[in-house]
Amino acid sequence: MLVAKILAVTIFVVMFIMIILEIFERHHITLVCGLLTLLLVFGLGMHSFDAALETLNVRNIFTSGFWYSAGESHESSSGVNWATIIFILGMMIMVEGMARVGFFRWLCMRLAKLVHYKVLPIFVTFMIMSGVLAMFIDSITVILFLSTVTIELSQLLKFNPLPMILSEIFCANLGGSATMCGDPPNIIIGTSFGYSFADFIMNTGAIAGICMIFTVLFFFFAYKKDLKGDESIDVSTFPTPESAITDKKGFILSSFIFGCAVILLVTHAMTGLTVATIGVFISILTLLSAPKHIPEIIKKVDYKTILFFLGLFIVVGGLEQTGILEIVAGFIGKISGGNVYLMIAIIIWVSAIASAFIDNIPFAATMIPVIQSLAATTGVSLTTMTWALSMGTDIGGSATPIGASANVVGTSVAGKAGYPVGWGTYCAKAVPATIIVMIISTVFIFVRYL
């Protein structure tokens, strides 16, 4: 098993370095590293075909719990998270369908008109909108359409959309931390411990609300000089928002489908419908609403991002199967020494640092039994540790381009539109913003709960 652990860590580190260096396309890197994980870690190191099957996790798709969960969490946290992949694919199809009828261009023009086509007011408005929407619908969905709107708007007002997109990504992750349905780790944590939507709003929601104020201020001053549009543009010549609609019937249907997606995502904990089911349902509705345009919609889906996720999940599965994540989680209990402040600080900061580099879904799932054990043996409130874990895993992922699904999707949309995002560009502002939010969250938890 030692050989397997060394191989798993080595493959992950090499993958991480190659993604940073951007020598090859990132989906090629993760797919090759995923294949190496299957062959070297599970084959050579562990001699376990079962471990490979568990990481590939295909069998989970054919269980009823994958599509419908009655009161219990059936989110798969081991290996390839097919629910996430299917959901992302479904949302991509929906977004392409909405883009085809001019929905995003219409929204772009409507919002621009409301703030009189001023770039900085649009910048602030979009950040707040990103955070608020991500409280109720998945941050991936928010970033999919907001980044599209931003690029459309940048083409009209002649400004660089990257600062706005990167700020929207951060705010979406922050907004997602506020509710149980806003981010996958919160869904896992909430269903594991029986917390409600209101529980998260009153606790992580309060933290996220305070942090949002500081986040908007930080990005405003950090990017203020970079967000200068062409002042000579005569906005009176701009087309009306309504003129952006290319298919009125399709626009109405797309708006209805989007509304269905929002309602299903907000209520899926009550209905029992999983995100995979919602993704499939929404994609089918989108395709049925425009049968003549199915090939066009399917062709425009960003399959590179889907393949990137597939390879990444397999590599992280290698870390799971070899016990690396458990070692990291167990480390928290050992070095805290019973000091409640140190224990909470370790939980929130280790979770944040780990989630910046690995998928926060398996890490959150690994940490749940750890904090349960800590609560039983130390007497520290389980609730307090829960909010620390939630904020750490949700916010820590904002620091790097691969730390959260929204980051990957948002940077992919930007790259697809001709605005590639390197690690240096992304981390220059995201890392300081993450540190600010983590400090505020830590102080809030200390003051309110300890």
N, C-alpha and C positions, 0 to 999 in steps of 0.2 A: 504493500500500500504506500510505502514511502516513495517508491519510484513513481507511482501514479500521482501522488501529491506534487512532487517536483515537476513532473511533466505538465500537469494541469496549470500550475502557477506560471511555468515558463511560457506555455502557449498563450496564456492570458496576457502576460507582460509583453511578449513579442507582438501580439495582436494590437495591444494598446499603443505601443511605440510606433508601429507601422501606420496606424490610423492617424496619429499625431503628425507623422512625417508626410503623410498624404502622397506617398510614392505611387500607390495603386488606388483604384476606386475602392471605397470602404466596404462595399458589399462583396467584392472579390476577396478582400482580406479576411472578413469574418467567415465567409463560406469555406475558405481554405483552412483557416484555424479550427473551424467546426469539424471539418473532415479529419484533421489531425487529432482532434480530441477523441473522436470516435475510434480511430485506429490505434493511436498511441496510449492515451489514458485508459480507455475502457478495454482495448485489446491487449496491448503489450504490458501495461502497468497493472490493471485489475483482473485481466482474463475473465471479464464479466460481460456476457452478452445481455444479461438482464439489466445491467446498469445503463447500457447503450439504449435499450428499448425504453427504459424509464425516462431517460433524458429526451429521447425523440418524442415520447409521450403521445404517440398517434392513437393508441387505444382509448385515451381519455375522450377523444372526439366522439367516439361511438357509445358513450355512456349517457344516460338520460340527464344526469347531473350537470353535464357540460352545457346542455341547452336550457335546462329548467332546474332551479333549486328551490325546494319548498322549505323555507325557514332556516336553512343551513348554508354555510359557505362551501361552494364546490369549485372555487377558483383554484386552478392548478398552479402550484408554486414551485414545481420541480421540473427542470428541463425546459423544453420548448413550450412557451405559453401560447398555445394555439388560439385561445380565446382573444388574446390581445391582437394577434396577427389577423384573425378573421375580422375582428372589429375594425381595425385600422383599414383593412381592404374595403370593407363595407362603407366606411365613412369617406374613403377616397372616391369611391364610385358615386356616392351621393354628392360630394363636392364637385366632381367633374360634371355631373348632371345639372347642378345649380349654375355652374360657370357657363355651360352651354346656352342657357336661356337668358344670360345676362344678369343673374341675381347679384353677383358680387360687384359688377360694375355699377349696377343700380344702387347698391348699398354704399359703395364708394362715393358716388356723386351726392347721394342724400346726406351722408355724414359731412362731406366736404362743404356742402352748401350751408349746413347748419352752423358751421364755425367759420363761415365766410372764406373758405379756402386758405386759411392760415396754417402753415405747416406745424408750428409748435403747439397750438391748441389741438390740432388733430393728433399730434404725438401724445399729449396728455390724455385726451379722450380715449384713444385706442388702448392705452395702458390700463386705464380704469375699467374699460369695457372688457378687456381680456380677463382681468381678475374676477370681475363680477360674473361673467358668463361661465368661467371655469368652476365656479362654486356649484353650479347646477348641471352642467354637462361636461363630458370628458375634455380635459385640456387639449387632447389631440385634435378633437373636432374644432375647438375654438381656434387653435393655431392654424389648422388647415384653411379655414375660410378667412381669418383675419390677415394672415400673411399674404393670401391672394389679393385681398382688398388693398393692402398696403402697397403691393407691387403695382396694381392698377393705378392707384392714386399717385405713386411716385412718377409714373410715366406721364401723367397729366401735368403735375406741378414741378417736374424736373428736379427731384431731390433723390438722394441715396436712401433706399428703403431699409438697408441693413440695420442701422441704429434702432429704427422703429420696430422691426421684426424681432431683434434680440431682446428688446425691452418687453415686447408683448409675450415672448416665450417665458421670461422670468416671472412676469405678473400672472400668467396663466398657471404656472406651477404654484405660486404663492396662493392664488385664489383657490386652486384645487385642494390645498391643505385645510381649507376652512370648513369643508363638509365631508360627510361620509361617502358621498357619491362622486366627489370631485377628483379623487386620485385613487388608483388601484390599491396601494398599501392601506389607505383608509377603509376601503371596502373589506379587505382581509381583516384588519384590526377590529373594525366595528362588528362584523359578523362573528368573529372569534370570541369577543367579550360581551356581546349583546348590547352594544351602544347604539343609540338612535341618531337620526339626522340632527335632532335638537341638541343632543349631547355634544356633538362635534361643533355645532354653531356656537354654543355657549363657551366652549373651551378653546379649541384650535381656531375657531372663527374669530374669537376676540383677539387672539395673538396675531392672526393674519391681517385683521383690520388695522391694528396699530402699525404693523410692519409695512402695509401697503402705502401708508402716508410717507414713510421714510424712503421707500423704494421709488415712488414716483418722483420725489424730490431729488434723489440720488441720480436717477437716469436723466432727469430734466437738465441738471447742471453738467452731467458727464457728457451728454450728447448735444447740448444746446448749440455749440459752434458748428456741429456737423449737419445740422438740420436746417439748411437754408435753401429755400425754393427760389425759383426764378421770379423775382418781384415784377418783372416787366410783362408777365403773362396777363393778358386781358381776360379775366374770368367771365366777363359777360358773354364771351364767345363760346363758353363751354356748353355742351349739350345739356338738356334737362335730364334729371335722373330717370324720368319715364322713358326717354329715348334710348336708354341703355338696354331696355327689355327687347330681346330679339324674338321671343315667342311668348305671347301673353298667356296662352293656355298652359304652356310648359312652365311659365313663371309661377302661376297659381298652384300648379301641381307640385312644383319643387318647394315652394313655400310651405305647402301642406305637409310634404314629406319631412322637411326640416323640423316643422312643429311636432310631428309625430316622434321624430328622433329625440327631441328635447324632452317631451313628456315621458317617453319610454325610459330614457336614461335617468330622469329624476325619480321615477317611480319603480325602477326595476327591482329594488330591494323589497318592495311590497308585492309586486306582481310575480316575482320569482323568475322572470325572464333574465337570462344571463346576457352579458355584453356581446357574446358570440351570436346569440339568437337575434339580438337587436341589429347587429351589423348585417347579418344575412337578410333579415326582413327589410331593412331600409334599402339595401342594395337591390333587392328584387323589385321593390316598389319603384325605385329610380329607373331601372331598366324597362319595366313594364309601362312606365309613363312616357317613354320615348322609344318605342320599338324600332323605329327607323334609324335611330342614332346609336344603337347599342354598340356596333363596331367602333364608332368614333369615341364613345365614352370609355370603353374597355381599353382601347389603344393608349389613351392619355393617362391611365393609372400609373403611378410611380412604383413600378415593381422592384426597382433597385432598393428602395427603403424596406420593402417586405423581405427581400432576400437578406438585407443587412440584419434585420431583427432575427431571422431564422438562424443565421450563423452565430450571432451574439448569444442567443439563448442556449445554443449547444455548448459553447465555450464556458459560459457561466454554469451550465449543468455539470461540467467537469469539476468545477470548484465545489459544487454541492455534493456530488457523489463521493468525492475524496475527503469530504469533511472539512475543507478549508473554511467555509463560511461558519461552521459550528465552532471552529477554533477561534475565529474572530469574535463570535458572539460570547463564547465562554470566557474570553479575555476580560470582558467587562466585569463579570462577577468576581473574578480573582483579585484584580488590582484595586477595586473600590474600597475593600477593607471595612465595609459596613458604614462608611461615611455617606450619609444620605445626599449631601450636596455634591460630593465627588461622583457618586453613583449616577445621579441624574445628569450631571455634566458629561460624564463618559457616554451615557446612553445617547444623548442628543448629538454630541459631537462625533463620536465614532460612527453613529448611524449616518450622519451627514457626509463625513469623509468617504465612508464605504459606498454610499449611494451616488457619490459623484463619479464613481468609476465602474460600478457594477449595477445591474438592474435592481431597483429598490424593491421589486415584488418578492423575489426569493429571500432577500435579506430581511424584509419585514416579517415574512413567514417564519424564518429561522429565529428571529429575535423574540417572537411571541412566547414560546415556552421558556425562554431565558428569563424574561421579566416576570413571568408567572412564578418561576422558581425563586427569583430574588425577592418577590413580594412575600412569599411563604416563609422564607428563611430569615429575612432581615426586618420584616414588619413595615417596610416602606410601602406606601399606598400604591396599589397596582394602577389606579387611575392616573396618578401623577406620572408614573413611568410610561403609561400608554400615550399621554399627550406628548411627552418628550420623544418617544419613538416615532410618533406620527410626524411631528415637525421636522425631526432630523432626517427621516427618509424622504419626506416630500420636498423639503427645501434644499437638501444637500445635492440632489440631482440637478439643480439649476446651475451648478458651478461649471459643468463641462458639457460639450456637445453631445456626449453619449449617456449622460447621467439620467435622463428621463425621456420618455417616448416623445413628448412634445418638442423637446430640443432637436431630436433626430428628424422629426417631420418638418418642423419649421425651417431648419437649415437646409433640408432637402428641397423644399419649395423654393427657397431663395436661390439655391444653386441651379435648379432647373430653369429659373428665370434669368440666369446669367449673372448672379451675384454669389459666387462661392464664399463659404464661411470657413476660414481656417481656425485652428485651435487658438492661435494667438489673438486673433480678432475677437473670438467668442469670449475667451477667458479674461481678457483685459478688463472688462467691466463686470462680467458675471461673477467672478470670484470675489471682488470687493463687496458687491451687493449681497452675495450669499453670506459672507462673514458678518456684515451689518445685521442682516435678518436673524442669523443664528445667535448673535450676542443679545439682541432684543428678546428673542424667544427664551433664551436661557434665564435672563434677568426676570422676565415675566413669570416664568414657572417657579423660580426661587421665591419671588415676592408673594405670589398668589397661593401657592400650594405647600410651601415648606415653612 
